[in-house]
Amino acid sequence: MMNSKLKLSSKKLKSGKFQVSFSTVGDGDAQECYGYMLAEAKTSVNDVIAKINRHVKAMQSSDRYYQRNLFSFGKKEINSGKILIYKR
């Protein structure tokens, strides 16, 4: 991420999955954002951080970043991951 710090917190759901809440704190012209991700129990913290960073970077480097789960009417990829990101 460009000059941003990532803050994470999580809680375990009854299903055994984890809801990961995250936010970025920018140190410059980087857009601050926050969001949520649904992760499997066996997913490593490094994998969670990498996925969040990938989506945040795509969102900040593109004027037209669309989240697949909001705009896709076609067949959904099973392992696409559940992540929602919002601008502050």
Beta strands, then each sheet from edge to edge (+ up, - down):
strand 1: 4-12
strand 2: 18-26
strand 3: 33-39
strand 4: 82-87
sheet 1: 1+ 2- 3+ 4-
end
